[in-house]
Amino acid sequence: MVEQPTEFVFDLPVGAGVATRANADGPPVVPKDAATVILVRDGADGVEIFLQHRVKGMPFAGGMTVFPGGGVDKRDADASVAWAGPEPSWWASRFGCDDALARALTCAAVRETFEESGVLLAGGADAVLTDVTPYAAARQALETREVSLAGFLTDAGLTLRADLLRPWAHWITPEQEPRRYDTRFYVAKLPDGQQADGATSEASGSGWQRPEDAIADAREGRRMLMPPTWLTLSELAKFATADDILNERREIVRIAPTLVRENDHVRVVLEKR
C-alpha cells in the first residue's frame, strides 16, 4: 500500500495557481463538491496518465495541467440513473459522505470524464463500451447542460459502470482560496477500444504521459501542476502497471492544505483530517 504523507511541504512561486480571497479576514468560502478522474493505461515504457492543460484565464486552475474533472451538478443526484458496480453506500463509506452525495459524485466523475476526454465509463451490465462515436452529440449536450447524465444513459440504453472506478483520494482547497472545492479523486483504466482526446473548451491541449515525465516537466518549468496533481503523480509513478493501480487498497483520508506565504514562494503544507 502506498501511504499518503501526514505532512508534505510543497513550495510554489506566488501566482502559480495560488490565489487569495480579497476578504482574507472573513469566513472561508464554502467548498463546492467535485469529482476528478485519473485515467490510466499501460504504455510502451510503463504506466501513462491522461493529462489536460487548462485554458489560461479560467477562473480556477487556469494554465495548470490537471486530470479531467469538475463540480457536481444538481442533476448528478438523479437516483434513476442505471447503475452497475459498487452501490452508492459503498462509495459513501469510502469517501466519508452520505449515499446521495456518493451517487452524485460518482455520476459527476463519469459525466466530467466523458465531457472532457471523450471516455465513457458505461455499457451494459456485462459489457463495457468500446466505441463512443455514436454519442458525440450527447457529449456536447452534456457539456452545455442540455441533458443530464441519467437522461442520456436512459435514452441510449446504457448503464453507468461504477465498477470501472476506484476511490483514490480526497482533497479540499485551502481556506485562503477564493474558489474552493471538496474533491474526491477516482482512478479508472482506459477501456479497451476507447480513445481519450482533448476536445473540450476547457483545455488547450491534452495527452498521455508517464507520471515521472510530467513531474520532470513541472520541475523544469514546462508545465504547472497544483499540489494534488503533483503528489498524485508521485504516487502513481511507483506502480508498474495500470492494473496494479486499480488493485491498490487505499485508506481515503481528507487532505486539507494550508498556504503559508514566505517571500516570493508559497509553502503548501498538507495535513490529514
Secondary structure, 3 states (H helix, E strand, C coil): CCCCCCCCEEEEECCCCCCCCCCCCCCCCCCEEEEEEEEEEEECCEEEEEEEEECCCCCCCCCCEECCEEECCHHHHCCCCCEECCCHHHHHHHHCCCHHHHHHHHHHHHHHHHHHHCCCCEECCCCECCCCHHHHHHHHHHHCCCCCHHHHHHHHCCEEEHHHEEEEEEEECCCCCCCCEEEEEEEEECCCCCCCCCCCCCEEEEEEECHHHHHHHHHCCCCCECHHHHHHHHHHCCCCCHHHHHCCCCCCCEEEEEEEEECCEEEEEEEEC
